[in-house]
Amino acid sequence: MAVLSWLGLAFLLFLAGLEIDARRLGGGLLGKAAVGYLMALALATPFAVALAAAGWIDEPVLLVVTLSATSLGLVVPVLRDAGQNTTALGQGLVVACTVADLASIVLLSVLFGAEGDTRSRVALILSFAAVVATAVLAADRWTRLQRVVASLQESTAQIRIRLALVLLVALTALAGRFGVETILGAFVAGVVLSIVDPLPRDHPRSRAGLDAVGFGVLIPIFYVTTGLRLDLAGLLQDPAALVRVPVLLLVLLVARGLPALLYARSAGARAAVAAGLLQATSLPFIATASQVGVELHLMPPVTAAALVTAGVLSVALFPTLLHRTDHHKAIPDPVSEPPPHPAQQVA
């Protein structure tokens, strides 16, 4: 179960990296996304210091990094199902979530990695990035491999699914060899695949196969084992500990939701509120960071349970609240038909 759980976490981050489209990371969208992420860090800092003073967590920096992430794997399908992924606001949200996910994973690896001090971890990550970049450039010129993949992509060989799994395992193992957190290797594997071969992200059959392997088998095992490790008894037995859930949920909404005010001038106040609710949905990275915090004895198990519970509530409540308040109608809809219920994707 531990091995399958680790594979589920790796596949979850791999699919998140696969959602990243490097073609969108440019121009004013990237600058606005970077400013929004810095705002999230600044907004989360005073809350983290206060909660550390209250004894809820031993390392406030870990809480700041945890609360600064979002759920790119949720935001993109919701925008796509609603027909908003091609609008200016939708693309801005995708870039903002991309920057938040990538920066949070890098910060977690640099500041709380298992190998060496911070300086050595930065050097290891840069070395890992250099090796990966060299491999990407080499693969892009390997025309024979591209012809083989093209000839087998519609057959029962499921060549793209197999190569995606090989890439995931290879980069995760390579990250471990470099002393880098394996979660960074899994995330980078998705990013590399989206750059070298964007078809698995865009092709319905290839993406459906990856989703079936991930969301159908491995990722649920990760969430089940995460739930088994939660100190829910400590939350339920102590009313003071149970208060941590709504407090952390509110801090998550403030830290990730308020930076969406950057979109108010161009898209309107109501659309900015809708964007803030989507940006504040976060669960995969919260579950990962809280697990790291407990293993490093930087976060009490009760606080980790409260964080994960707050993440679950953010995924369940914020998109539903977005629908019930009709904020998504404030976003210009490029299609004539009404968008589907955003909460259907959450379910």
TIVEX-975620 format. One record per residue (C-alpha): residue number from 1; residue in one letter; chain; x, y, z. Coordinates in Angstrom, 1 decimal, always signed. Each point is the difference from the previous one (the first is absolute). Layout:
N
   pos   code   unit     east    north       up
   NUM      A      A        X        Y        Z
...
//
This chain:
347
   pos   code   unit     east    north       up
     1      M      A     +0.0     +0.0     +0.0
     2      A      A     +2.9     +2.4     +0.7
     3      V      A     +1.5     -0.6     -3.4
     4      L      A     -3.4     +0.4     -1.8
     5      S      A     -0.7     +3.1     +2.1
     6      W      A     +3.4     +1.5     -1.1
     7      L      A     -0.8     -0.8     -3.6
     8      G      A     -3.4     +1.7     +0.4
     9      L      A     +1.7     +3.1     +1.3
    10      A      A     +2.5     +0.0     -2.9
    11      F      A     -2.7     -0.5     -2.6
    12      L      A     -2.1     +2.8     +1.6
    13      L      A     +2.9     +2.5     -0.4
    14      F      A     +0.9     -1.5     -3.4
    15      L      A     -3.5     +0.9     -1.3
    16      A      A     +0.2     +3.4     +1.6
    17      G      A     +3.3     +0.6     -1.9
    18      L      A     -1.7     -1.3     -3.2
    19      E      A     -2.5     +2.8     +0.2
    20      I      A     +2.8     +2.6     -0.4
    21      D      A     +0.1     +1.5     -3.4
    22      A      A     +3.4     +1.7     -0.5
    23      R      A     -1.4     +2.0     -2.9
    24      R      A     -2.1     +2.0     +2.5
    25      L      A     +2.8     +1.0     +2.3
    26      G      A     +0.9     +3.3     -1.6
    27      G      A     -0.8     +3.6     -0.2
    28      G      A     -2.1     +1.8     +2.6
    29      L      A     -1.8     -3.1     +1.2
    30      L      A     +3.2     -1.4     +1.5
    31      G      A     +0.8     +3.3     +1.7
    32      K      A     -3.5     +0.3     +1.5
    33      A      A     +0.1     -3.6     +1.2
    34      A      A     +3.4     +0.6     +1.7
    35      V      A     -1.3     +3.1     +1.7
    36      G      A     -3.1     -2.0     +1.1
    37      Y      A     +2.2     -2.8     +1.5
    38      L      A     +2.1     +2.5     +1.9
    39      M      A     -3.2     +1.5     +1.4
    40      A      A     -1.1     -3.4     +1.1
    41      L      A     +3.3     -0.5     +1.9
    42      A      A     -0.3     +3.4     +1.6
    43      L      A     -3.6     -0.5     +1.0
    44      A      A     +0.7     -3.5     +1.5
    45      T      A     +3.0     +1.1     +2.0
    46      P      A     -1.6     +1.9     +2.9
    47      F      A     -2.6     -2.7     +0.4
    48      A      A     +2.7     -2.7     +0.1
    49      V      A     +2.1     +2.0     +2.6
    50      A      A     -3.1     +0.4     +2.1
    51      L      A     -0.9     -3.7     -0.2
    52      A      A     +3.6     -1.0     +0.8
    53      A      A     -0.2     +2.3     +3.1
    54      A      A     -3.2     -1.8     +1.0
    55      G      A     +1.8     -3.4     -0.2
    56      W      A     -1.9     -1.3     -3.1
    57      I      A     +3.1     -0.4     -2.0
    58      D      A     +3.8     -0.1     +0.7
    59      E      A     +1.2     +1.5     -3.3
    60      P      A     -2.1     +3.0     -1.3
    61      V      A     +1.9     -0.1     -3.4
    62      L      A     -1.3     -3.4     -0.7
    63      L      A     -3.6     +1.2     +0.6
    64      V      A     +0.6     +3.0     -2.3
    65      V      A     +1.2     -2.3     -2.8
    66      T      A     -2.9     -2.4     +0.5
    67      L      A     -2.6     +2.7     -0.1
    68      S      A     +1.5     +1.7     -3.1
    69      A      A     -0.8     -2.9     -2.4
    70      T      A     -3.2     -0.6     -1.9
    71      S      A     -1.5     -3.0     -1.9
    72      L      A     +0.9     +0.4     -3.7
    73      G      A     -1.4     -3.5     -0.7
    74      L      A     -3.5     +1.2     +1.2
    75      V      A     +0.0     +3.6     -1.4
    76      V      A     +0.9     -1.1     -3.6
    77      P      A     -2.9     -2.5     -0.3
    78      V      A     -2.5     +2.3     +1.5
    79      L      A     +1.0     +2.8     -2.4
    80      R      A     +0.1     -2.4     -2.9
    81      D      A     -3.5     -1.4     +0.7
    82      A      A     -1.4     +3.5     +0.4
    83      G      A     +1.5     +1.1     -3.3
    84      Q      A     +2.1     +2.6     +1.7
    85      N      A     +3.5     -1.4     -0.6
    86      T      A     +0.4     +2.1     -3.2
    87      T      A     -1.1     +3.3     +1.6
    88      A      A     +2.6     +2.6     +1.2
    89      L      A     -1.0     -0.6     +3.6
    90      G      A     +0.0     -3.7     -0.4
    91      Q      A     +3.5     +0.0     -1.4
    92      G      A     +1.2     +2.4     +2.7
    93      L      A     -1.4     -2.5     +2.7
    94      V      A     +1.8     -2.9     -1.6
    95      V      A     +3.3     +1.9     -0.1
    96      A      A     -0.5     +1.2     +3.6
    97      C      A     -0.7     -3.6     +1.2
    98      T      A     +3.0     -1.3     -2.0
    99      V      A     +2.3     +2.5     +1.7
   100      A      A     -1.4     -0.8     +3.4
   101      D      A     +0.3     -3.8     -0.4
   102      L      A     +3.5     +0.2     -1.4
   103      A      A     +1.3     +2.5     +2.5
   104      S      A     -1.5     -1.8     +3.0
   105      I      A     +1.5     -3.4     -1.0
   106      V      A     +3.5     +1.6     -0.6
   107      L      A     -0.2     +1.9     +3.3
   108      L      A     -1.0     -3.2     +1.9
   109      S      A     +2.9     -1.9     -1.6
   110      V      A     +2.5     +2.8     +0.7
   111      L      A     -1.0     +0.9     +3.5
   112      F      A     -1.1     -3.4     +1.4
   113      G      A     +1.9     -2.5     -2.1
   114      A      A     +1.6     -3.0     +1.6
   115      E      A     +3.5     +0.5     -1.4
   116      G      A     +2.5     +2.5     +1.3
   117      D      A     -0.5     +3.7     +0.8
   118      T      A     -2.0     +2.5     -2.1
   119      R      A     +3.0     +1.0     -2.1
   120      S      A     +0.9     -3.5     -0.9
   121      R      A     -3.6     -0.8     -0.8
   122      V      A     -0.2     +3.0     -2.4
   123      A      A     +3.2     -1.3     -1.7
   124      L      A     -1.5     -3.5     -0.3
   125      I      A     -3.3     +1.4     -1.5
   126      L      A     +1.9     +2.1     -2.6
   127      S      A     +2.1     -3.1     -0.9
   128      F      A     -3.1     -2.1     -0.4
   129      A      A     -1.6     +2.7     -2.1
   130      A      A     +3.0     +0.2     -2.3
   131      V      A     +0.0     -3.8     -0.6
   132      V      A     -3.7     +0.1     -0.7
   133      A      A     +0.3     +2.9     -2.4
   134      T      A     +2.8     -1.8     -1.9
   135      A      A     -2.2     -3.1     -0.2
   136      V      A     -2.9     +2.0     -1.3
   137      L      A     +2.1     +1.6     -2.8
   138      A      A     +1.3     -3.4     -1.0
   139      A      A     -3.4     -1.6     -0.1
   140      D      A     -1.4     +2.9     -2.1
   141      R      A     +2.5     -0.9     -2.7
   142      W      A     -0.5     -3.8     +0.2
   143      T      A     -2.2     -0.2     -3.1
   144      R      A     +0.1     -3.8     -0.2
   145      L      A     -1.6     -0.3     +3.4
   146      Q      A     -2.6     +2.5     -1.0
   147      R      A     -0.9     -2.1     -3.1
   148      V      A     -0.3     -3.2     +2.0
   149      V      A     -2.3     +1.7     +2.5
   150      A      A     -2.1     +1.5     -2.8
   151      S      A     -0.4     -3.4     -1.7
   152      L      A     -1.0     -1.8     +3.2
   153      Q      A     -2.2     +2.7     +1.7
   154      E      A     -3.3     -1.3     -1.4
   155      S      A     +0.8     -3.7     +0.7
   156      T      A     -0.5     -2.2     +3.0
   157      A      A     +3.6     +0.6     +1.0
   158      Q      A     -1.2     +3.2     +1.8
   159      I      A     +3.5     +1.3     -0.6
   160      R      A     -0.6     +3.5     +1.3
   161      I      A     -1.3     -1.3     +3.3
   162      R      A     +3.0     -2.3     +0.4
   163      L      A     +2.5     +2.7     -0.9
   164      A      A     -1.7     +2.4     +2.5
   165      L      A     +0.3     -2.6     +2.8
   166      V      A     +3.7     -0.6     -1.0
   167      L      A     +0.7     +3.7     +0.1
   168      L      A     -1.7     +0.4     +3.4
   169      V      A     +2.0     -2.9     +1.5
   170      A      A     +3.3     +1.1     -1.6
   171      L      A     -0.1     +3.7     +1.1
   172      T      A     -1.2     -1.0     +3.5
   173      A      A     +2.8     -2.4     +0.3
   174      L      A     +2.5     +2.6     -1.4
   175      A      A     -1.2     +2.6     +2.5
   176      G      A     +0.6     -2.5     +2.8
   177      R      A     +3.5     -0.6     -1.3
   178      F      A     +0.7     +3.7     +0.0
   179      G      A     -1.3     +0.2     +3.6
   180      V      A     -3.0     +2.1     -1.1
   181      E      A     -3.5     -0.6     +1.3
   182      T      A     -1.7     -2.7     -2.2
   183      I      A     -3.2     +2.1     -0.2
   184      L      A     +2.0     +2.6     -1.9
   185      G      A     +1.1     -2.7     -2.5
   186      A      A     -3.6     -1.2     -0.5
   187      F      A     -1.2     +3.6     -0.6
   188      V      A     +2.9     +0.7     -2.4
   189      A      A     -0.9     -3.2     -1.9
   190      G      A     -3.4     +1.4     -0.8
   191      V      A     +1.5     +3.3     -1.0
   192      V      A     +2.6     -1.7     -2.3
   193      L      A     -2.7     -2.1     -1.6
   194      S      A     -2.2     +3.0     -0.7
   195      I      A     +3.0     +1.7     -1.7
   196      V      A     +1.4     -3.0     -2.0
   197      D      A     -3.4     -1.5     -0.9
   198      P      A     -3.1     +2.1     +0.7
   199      L      A     -2.2     -2.6     -1.6
   200      P      A     -0.7     -2.0     +3.3
   201      R      A     -1.4     +3.3     +1.4
   202      D      A     -2.1     +0.8     -3.0
   203      H      A     -0.9     -3.4     -1.5
   204      P      A     -3.2     -1.4     +1.6
   205      R      A     +1.1     -3.6     -0.2
   206      S      A     +3.5     +0.5     +1.4
   207      R      A     -1.2     +2.3     +2.8
   208      A      A     -2.9     -2.3     +0.8
   209      G      A     +2.5     -2.9     +0.5
   210      L      A     +2.2     +2.0     +2.3
   211      D      A     -3.0     +1.2     +2.0
   212      A      A     -1.3     -3.6     +0.3
   213      V      A     +3.4     -1.2     +1.4
   214      G      A     +0.3     +2.9     +2.3
   215      F      A     -3.5     +0.9     +1.2
   216      G      A     -1.3     -3.5     -0.4
   217      V      A     +2.6     -1.9     +1.8
   218      L      A     +3.1     +1.7     +1.6
   219      I      A     -1.2     +3.4     +1.2
   220      P      A     -2.9     -1.3     +2.0
   221      I      A     +2.4     -2.3     +1.9
   222      F      A     +2.1     +3.1     +0.9
   223      Y      A     -3.0     +1.8     +1.3
   224      V      A     -1.2     -3.0     +2.0
   225      T      A     +3.3     -0.5     +1.7
   226      T      A     +0.2     +3.7     +0.6
   227      G      A     -3.4     -0.3     +1.8
   228      L      A     +1.3     -2.9     +2.0
   229      R      A     +2.9     +2.1     +1.3
   230      L      A     -2.2     +2.9     +1.0
   231      D      A     -0.4     +0.6     +3.7
   232      L      A     -3.7     +0.4     -0.2
   233      A      A     -0.5     -1.3     +3.5
   234      G      A     +2.1     +2.9     +1.3
   235      L      A     -2.1     +2.5     -1.9
   236      L      A     -3.3     -1.4     +1.1
   237      Q      A     +0.9     -0.6     +3.7
   238      D      A     +1.4     +3.5     +0.5
   239      P      A     -2.4     +2.9     -1.0
   240      A      A     +3.0     +2.4     +0.1
   241      A      A     +1.8     -2.1     -2.6
   242      L      A     -3.2     -0.2     -2.1
   243      V      A     +0.0     +3.8     -0.3
   244      R      A     +3.2     -0.3     -2.1
   245      V      A     -2.0     -1.2     -3.0
   246      P      A     -2.1     +3.1     -0.6
   247      V      A     +2.9     +2.3     +0.9
   248      L      A     +2.4     -1.7     -2.5
   249      L      A     -2.8     +0.0     -2.6
   250      L      A     -0.5     +3.7     +0.5
   251      V      A     +3.8     +0.6     -0.2
   252      L      A     +0.1     -2.0     -3.3
   253      L      A     -2.8     +2.1     -1.4
   254      V      A     +1.7     +3.2     +0.9
   255      A      A     +3.5     -1.0     -1.1
   256      R      A     -1.0     -1.4     -3.4
   257      G      A     -3.3     +1.9     -0.6
   258      L      A     +1.0     +3.6     +0.6
   259      P      A     +2.8     -0.1     -2.7
   260      A      A     -2.9     -0.4     -2.5
   261      L      A     -0.7     +3.6     +0.5
   262      L      A     +2.6     +0.6     -2.7
   263      Y      A     -2.6     -1.1     -2.5
   264      A      A     -2.7     +2.5     +1.2
   265      R      A     +1.1     +2.9     -2.2
   266      S      A     +0.0     -2.0     -3.2
   267      A      A     -2.8     -2.5     +0.6
   268      G      A     -2.2     +1.6     +2.7
   269      A      A     -0.5     -0.5     +3.7
   270      R      A     -2.4     -3.0     -0.3
   271      A      A     +2.4     -1.8     -2.3
   272      A      A     +2.9     +0.7     +2.3
   273      V      A     -2.1     -1.6     +2.9
   274      A      A     -0.6     -3.0     -2.2
   275      A      A     +3.7     -0.3     -0.8
   276      G      A     +0.9     +0.3     +3.7
   277      L      A     -2.3     -2.9     +0.9
   278      L      A     +1.6     -2.2     -2.6
   279      Q      A     +3.5     +1.0     +1.0
   280      A      A     -0.7     -0.8     +3.6
   281      T      A     -0.8     -3.7     -0.8
   282      S      A     +3.0     -2.0     +1.2
   283      L      A     +0.3     -3.6     +1.1
   284      P      A     +2.8     -2.1     -1.6
   285      F      A     +2.9     +2.3     +1.0
   286      I      A     -1.5     +0.5     +3.5
   287      A      A     -0.1     -3.7     +0.5
   288      T      A     +3.6     -0.3     -1.2
   289      A      A     +1.4     +2.8     +2.1
   290      S      A     -1.8     -1.0     +3.1
   291      Q      A     +1.3     -3.5     -0.3
   292      V      A     +3.6     +1.5     -0.4
   293      G      A     -0.6     +2.2     +3.0
   294      V      A     -1.1     -3.0     +2.2
   295      E      A     +3.0     -2.1     -1.1
   296      L      A     +2.4     +2.8     +0.8
   297      H      A     -1.7     +0.7     +3.3
   298      L      A     -0.8     +3.6     -1.1
   299      M      A     -3.7     -0.4     +0.2
   300      P      A     -2.1     -1.8     +2.7
   301      P      A     -2.3     -2.8     -1.5
   302      V      A     -3.1     +1.9     +1.2
   303      T      A     +1.0     +3.1     -2.0
   304      A      A     +0.8     -2.2     -3.0
   305      A      A     -3.5     -1.6     +0.3
   306      A      A     -1.6     +3.5     +0.2
   307      L      A     +2.0     +1.2     -3.0
   308      V      A     -1.1     -3.0     -2.2
   309      T      A     -3.6     +0.4     +1.2
   310      A      A     +0.1     +3.6     -0.9
   311      G      A     +1.3     -0.9     -3.5
   312      V      A     -2.8     -2.5     -0.4
   313      L      A     -2.5     +2.6     +1.0
   314      S      A     +1.5     +2.5     -2.5
   315      V      A     -0.4     -2.4     -2.9
   316      A      A     -3.5     -0.9     +1.1
   317      L      A     -1.3     +3.5     +0.9
   318      F      A     +1.7     +2.7     -2.1
   319      P      A     -1.0     -1.2     -3.5
   320      T      A     -3.5     -0.8     +1.3
   321      L      A     -0.2     +3.5     +1.5
   322      L      A     +1.2     +1.4     -3.3
   323      H      A     -3.0     -1.7     -1.8
   324      R      A     -2.6     +0.9     +2.6
   325      T      A     +0.9     +3.7     +0.0
   326      D      A     +0.1     +0.0     -3.8
   327      H      A     +3.4     +1.7     +0.0
   328      H      A     +1.1     -2.1     -2.9
   329      K      A     -2.6     +1.8     -2.2
   330      A      A     +2.1     +3.2     +0.5
   331      I      A     +2.7     -1.6     -2.2
   332      P      A     -0.7     +0.6     -3.7
   333      D      A     -1.1     -3.3     -1.5
   334      P      A     +1.2     -0.6     -3.5
   335      V      A     -2.5     -2.8     -0.6
   336      S      A     -3.8     +0.4     -0.5
   337      E      A     -1.0     -2.9     +2.3
   338      P      A     +0.0     +0.5     +3.8
   339      P      A     +3.0     -1.5     +1.7
   340      P      A     -0.4     -3.2     +2.0
   341      H      A     +0.0     -0.1     +3.8
   342      P      A     +3.6     +0.6     +1.2
   343      A      A     -0.7     -2.2     +3.0
   344      Q      A     -0.5     -3.0     -2.3
   345      Q      A     +3.7     +0.0     -0.7
   346      V      A     +0.7     +0.1     +3.8
   347      A      A     -2.3     -3.0     +0.5
//
